[in-house]
Amino acid sequence: MEGTARPALGSQRHLFDIPRDVAYVNCAYFGPFLRRAREAGDVGLDLRVRPWTIDRPKFFDDVEKARALFARLIGAAPDDVALAPSSSYALATAAANLPLSRGQNVVVPAQEHASNFYVWHRNAQAAGAQMRVIERPANGDWTAAILGAIDLATAVVAVPPCHWSDGGVFDLVAIGAAARGSGAALVVDATQFVGAAPFDLATIRPDFVACSAYKWLLSPYVLAFLYAAPHRQAGGGLEHHGFNRAGARSAAGSWDHVFELEPGARRYDMGERSNFVTLPMAIVALEQILAWGVESIAATVAPMTARIAEGADALGLGSTRGRRVAHLVGLTRPGGWAKDVAERLWREDRVHVSLRGDRLRISPNVYNDDEDVERLVAALKKHA
């Protein structure tokens, strides 16, 4: 995690392949690749074309580099981080190590992303536990609503730092303290947060954090990270393979079965984690995010979302003002949006956003600039 304030950046559009006539304000959908990340992927493809050049260290070096970079981003140790193919896989790993019992409950917000909902629903049903789904508060105060639902029967509190549809804020420090006070585990899906805003691991003190890499981490699809707190590193992963066994680096060609798992969170690593194409791309992206500084990214994006919210207000559109993160805003329209509004914005105005529930979700990043924002506001005026 970045510890000191940094100034806003200028537009970083030149580092991406985004045509001037495209206003891509949809990082919460997919983060575009850096030009240099694509080049790193090409190098990885060349390596796979010539597999005789792949030696044993190559199965480990990029894995460990990506692990260490993500750990640095959230203020963790590399030993605390596992590689996964998706946030749903990472959260299923967390759930497999947090068994439920009859009479317990799991607290989740309504309309939570599927990855942090279905696995708890399934496990609660199997155990005879209760799914305590907290409805969206009318005043936008998710934190108070979640805190009011935690009791001594709560086993797990599964929340994001912000709601994926509109950026509504969850105070994870307060929620984490309440969870610990009740003996519950705090499980966070930080996919729509890490890389866009500072994530204070030391004060939140979560048990598990999952984060897909293809959004704000500007990395390829089918890659995610799982943070496991030190006291949650004695469990088992979803898969059993040679790479999460003790001494794996030096075990090339061995036919011995090793039953001791790797120490720390490496035991939770997915199988076939050594992707020679996607990991180098992710490494370039993570290094760039750290070089920019997450606080500088947030300071760059905040004025853009503020201008978007201001323009939306002038059009009579609603937004989560005062209780949302700086990098994501969800707009509501009296009477609701047309189901094809996102498609029309793209087709007619070259503005790319997402419709999520009844929210038109807008999520700029450092590759956007004032011209993109003004084009978006003008397009909203046309379609609202």
C-alpha positions, 0 to 999 in steps of 0.5 A: 500500500502507498503510504505517502500522499502523491500529486495527481498524474497527467493523462497517461493515454499515450501508454495505452492503445486507445483511439482519440475518438473512443471515450472508454470510461469503463475500467470496472468492466475491463482494464485495457492493456498497457502497450508494454504489457502487450509487448511482454505478452508477445515475448511470452508467446514466443517462449511457448512457441519454443518450449525447449527454451522453458527450464524449471526456474521459468515455472517459478520466477514470474509467479513469485514476481507477480506474487510479490508485486501484488503483496506490495500493492496491498501492504502484505508479505509475498508469503501471504498471497496465492495465485488464482484464476478468478476471484470466484476461485479465490473466494471458494478457497476462502470459503473452503477454509471457513466452515459453517455450522447450523445456527450461524449466519453469513452477512452479505450485502444485497446485490453483491457480486456473484463471486462473493455471494453464491459460494456462501449461499451454497455453504450456508444451505449445506450447513443449515446456516442463515444467509443474512442478506442486507438490503440496500439502505435508502440513505446509502449508508452500507456500513451502518446496515452491515454493522447492524446485522452482525451478532454473536452468531455471525461466522462470516462477513462477506463484503467489498470495499465498494459496491460494484454497481455504483461505488457505494462505500463500505467502511472495512475498518469499522466492519472488520472491528465488528466482525472480530468482536463477534468472532466472525471472519472478514472476507473481502472481494476487492476486485473493484478497488485494489489498484484504484484506491489505497487499500489499508490492510493493516487497519482493515485486518481481513481474514481473506481478500480476493482480487481479480486482475483484469480490471483495475490491475490492468492485467489479463483475464483468468488471473486473480490474487488471494490474500490470506492472513497469517492465521489463515494459512494452515488450511488446504487449497481447492486443488492438489498438485506438485507446485503447492508441495514443499520443495517444489522448485527443486522437484523436477522430474521426481515421482515421489509424492510429497504430502507437506504443503508449501508454507504460507498462502502458496498452498492455496495456489491454483494448478498450472499457475505458471502462465508464460504469457499472462504473468509477464503482462501482469508484472508490467501492469503491476509495476506501472501501477506501483510506479504511478502510486495508487494515491496518485491514481486516485487523485487523478480520477477523482476530479473526473468522477466529480465532474461526471456526477456534477453533470449528471445532477444538472440532468436530473440523474441520481448518483451516490454522492458523499458515500461512494469511492472516487473512481466509480459512480453509478447513475440512476434515471427517473423511470429507469434506463433503457435496457440498450442505453449502454449499447446506444452510447457506444454505437452513437457516441463512442462512449463505453460504459456499463449498465449494472442493475438500474445503475449506469456505471461509469469508471474512468482511469488514468488514460482518460482526460477532460475530453472524454469526460465532456463527451460523456456528459454531452452523451448523457444529456442526449440519452437522459 
